[in-house]
Amino acid sequence: MRDRHQHSACATPPVTHRPSAAAGLGLQQQHRPLQRTPSQSSVTSLSALNTGTHTPQLSRLGAGPAVAALTQTGQVRCLQTLSQKLADEQAGGRHDDRHSEAGEGAQESGSALALAVSEDYVFSGSQRGPIYVWNRETFLLEHVMHGHTAGCLALVLDDAHGILFSAGGDGKVRAWDVHTFQCLYVVHAGHNSGAILSLAYSRTRDALVLGCQNTSIQVFDVANRDAVCLEERVRMLAERRSYFFDELAAAGACVPTGRSASPADSAAEPVEAQYIICDEAITNLAHSGYVYALLLGGDNDELLVSAGGDGEIKLWQLSSAGVEEAQVLGRGTAADAYNAGDDDVCIHSLALDDGLLFAGLQSGGVEVWDIETAQPIRTLDGGSAANVLSLLIHDHRLYAGAADGTIHVWGTDLLPLGWITGGGNDPVLALAAASDDDLVISGMGDGDVAFWDISALVASASDTTATAVGAALMGLRIAQKEDGSERQSLRRRLRGRHMLHALEQWVQHKSVSGVPELQSECRRAARFLKDTMRQRGAADARLISSTATGNPLVYCRFDASDAAASAVPLAERPTVFVYGHYDVMPAGDEALWQSPPFELVGRDGYLYGRGVSDDKGPVLATLFAISDLAAAGELPMTVVFCIEGEEESGSHGLHETIEEHRELFGVPRLILLSLSYWLGESTPCLTYGMRGSIRANLRIESTRNADVHAGVWGGAVSEPLTCLSHILARLADPSGHVLVPGFHDAVRPVSDKEAAAMHDLVRWIADKEARAPLVANAALAPSGSDTAHDDLYNQLMQRWRLPTLTVHHMDVSTAAARSNATLVPAAAEASLSVRVVPDQPLEEIADKLRAHIEGAFAEIQAQRQQGPAAGRALLDDLRLHLDVTPNAHWWLADPDTPVYQAAANAIREEWAGDGEAAAPHVPLLIREGGSIPAVPWLESFFAPHAVAVNLPMGQSSDNAHLDNERISLNNLMRGRRIVERLIKDVARVL
């Protein structure tokens, strides 16, 4: 045996580290020299040996000058990047029984070594052994499957039976149910096999083929796995001992385990669920090196292709008795042409497409062979010498993942299309794709799993009919799905992809209101939304405005599917009124963002970017939900959209524009919006109340025109800042209780029913949402209560149910006065706000606040006349400038009304899950401490029948208005479906 890998002392075997050029992952660095020794002979084709012919020299096809990074040209974009490491951290803290296994043995997962894709899930095998299960639609972690005690090196899927096979560095193959994620049985490789580095599954023969570290190829007959009786399997298991690893350990080598094996590991499955590959099904010395790659081809999976560390590519005949060597491809001359005499280029990956065999080389190239004639055609050059660790054929295009972090792409004509890169240099260890999707998935050396949207590449690589062809092909893919649930799942993913593409384009518009320099961006954002509405089938879409300087409102209308309902004049027609906004807050300090704020970036199931949660994401989710209903002929009522562009700046012009265009909106019966957030992270909520707000600015200024020196003029001039401080001190006591006379008179008392409901809510939140910011921060400031429950109860009452007064900031007249501690400022000012609750009358509270401040100022003026510097001793006087503006009325809905019950049912049904009963507290009925001026005004303007429903889609950690704003993709998709359910149901109760 001439394998130089197996007996190198203290070298890390390829069980926990798939070969790569990265530090700590480099088998090629630690185990095999890059150059072949002179004593090693060339490998030639068996047919050439028989006929005396020679293998023709390969042509070498390089990248070419026109090839570029596809991620920079926009032809490929990263839809999501999922982190196995972050999944470990998140899973460790979950309380959901469905995820309980995920927290076992919490440790860093390491590299993503293998990938497989089922109808609903993506499976990633990790360096430590666990297999991560990701939802294909939401990109959320669904489960972590534990079993392998070393790296999971290969994954293959049996679609027909719903079984995932995983091969590990522990020398075992595990069979998993792809629906329950339970291990069905375990297959032990033959004696002294070491790690199972490659795996193939024959669907026609229902058999597994294993490529092993000890250079053997082994076959396991899945269909007849019980042919060996249980007693014999028990005896064989008892005798099983790995001399291969025992010898390595005795020699001081590192034994390849991903984590320490425990008694629980060996007894995880009962004996009757464990099988052994018998000696008769093992072909020893199949290669002179590790068997890194296997694939099956031919009409009945009778052709097996293998490649390994010896640089050989072998063809085998697969039968029920095992494998029989048929041919060795003659790589000698071909390899010489590519690698200057080095024909021992290690092969880590293989792919087969339409009679062409592709082999990924250690030296960076991809050899192309005609599998029928066993003749080499050419060598594809990706432009670097990085080891090609993974190959994928998707829609007849070749994708090659390399050790330098790039994925090179060749078209159907084998011409290079470019390369994909995520900006890092972690090796691409695995590639996968589903035949029904334009996504390529890569497993990386740092443990990330990246999803690459190649739909634009597919279109651009075709002719001018690409769009139509692409649509037809996608329709064909859907039609070919026999199972109804599979068709539904595919449609759901595809339509979700369309919404994300629209959101990606919309986020790029810096629609920050109140900034004159960005007003053109706001208008472009408005026009983009209007165009999207038209594309989605709106009967009318336009920009409307009643102000010359403000941003326009975006209006559209979707008519009811029933022709009779749509025939009613719009002014008399019952409608659903959707409110939202397209303007966003400034990004702030962009250095605090993990990605550019005006670029949509997907990470770990979340979408990041300014406005994704407030409010562009929810607006698009609602728009796509309504347009889907209209397209399906299931829209029961006419729906009108009113999306404003000044919400973050006070909704200037909103009232005037709606009043002027009143006839466009029909007779709204439901006002639907999504402008609030969950109380926690995992429990859906429904918002039924918000506080009102009053803004106030007061300025105390001296009749003198400038700051003066305190050492020269102190005592002879007025002190505006001191006067301001005295006024502010009279507004509230140290506990925060507002001191304005009559302020609390109209506050609605807390009823016993309300208090009981709040205590019930607090118990649920404290138990189920312990990691939510609200709960985690509840005990930061002691409130004097005996329990954390009381702390949380009191905090929610203060935030939702009781009025408050907040001083936001104080300032002085000049920059010099702010920085120079010797000056007496000529003026001082402060801004503050008041939050009002039911049943405080907004205007009356504003009047009381105004009178209180003016009275306090008058008292201070009187006291100044009676002090030591009374009368004319002071050289100046003080003036008060006060502006008190009622901003928003409080809003409180009745959650027991039919409309709210319909909304709650829609949420409950969506989040209940398949075959599960929804938790009794879903959704949580919550109130908000903030204010949305438009909501109570719209209800009042469209009275008496309009009812507002605030349907939150964002979580408490969405960071709206802050850096790294985000929204859960799962929440956005579910929010879209909740709107569909609600609109269908609400027509029955309105």
Buried (B, 14 or more C-beta within 10 A) or exposed (E): EEBBBBEBEEBBBBBBBBBBBBEBBBBBBBBBEBEBEEEBEBBBBBBBEEEEEEBEEBEEBEBEEEBEBBBEEEBBBBBBBBBBBBBBEBBBEBEEEEBEBBBEBEEEBBBBBBBBBBBBBBBBBBBBBBBBBBBBBBBBBBBBBBBBBBBBBBBBBBEEEBBBBBBBBBBBBBBBBBEEBEBBBBBBBBBBBBBBBBBBBBBEBBBBBBBBBBBBBBBBBBEEBEEEEEEEBEEBBEEBEBEBBEEBEEEEBBEBBBBEEEEEBEEBBEEEEBBBBBEEBBBBEBBBBBBBBBBBBBEEBBBBBBBBBBBBBBBBBBEEEBBEBBBBBBBBBBBBBBBEEBBBBBBBBBBBBEEBBBBBBBBBBBBBBEBEEBBBBBBBBBBBBBBBBBBBBBBEBBBBBBBBBBBBBBBBEBBBBBBBBBEEBBBBBBBBBBEBBBBBBBBBBBBBBBBBBBBBBBBEBBEEEBEEBBEEEBEEBBEEBEEEEBBEBBBBBBBBBBBBBBBBEBBBBBBBBBBEEBBEBBBBBBBBBBEBBBEBBBBBBBBBBBEEEBBBBBBBBBBBBBEEBBEBEBEEBBBBBBBBBBBBBBBEEEEEBEBBBBBBBBBBBBBBBBBBBBBBBBBBBBBBBBBBBBEEEEBBBBBBBBBBBBBBBBBBBBBEBBEEBEEBBBBBBBBBBBBBBBBBBBBBBBBBBBBBBBBBBBBBBBEBEEBBEBEEBEEEBBBBBEBBBBBBEBBBEEEEEBEBEEBEEBBEEEEEEEEEEBBEBBBBBBEBBEBBBBBEEBBEEEBEBEEBBBBBBBBBBBBBBBBBBEBEEBBBBBEEBEEEEEBBBBBBBBBBBBBBBBEBBBEBBBBBBBBBBBEBBEEBBEEBEEEEBEEEEBBBEBBBEBEBEBBBBBBBBEBEBEBBBBBBBBBBBBBEEEEEEBBEBBBBBBBBBEBBBBBBBBBEBBEEEBBBBBBBBBBBBBBBBEBBBBBBBBBBBBBBBBBBBBBBBBBEBB
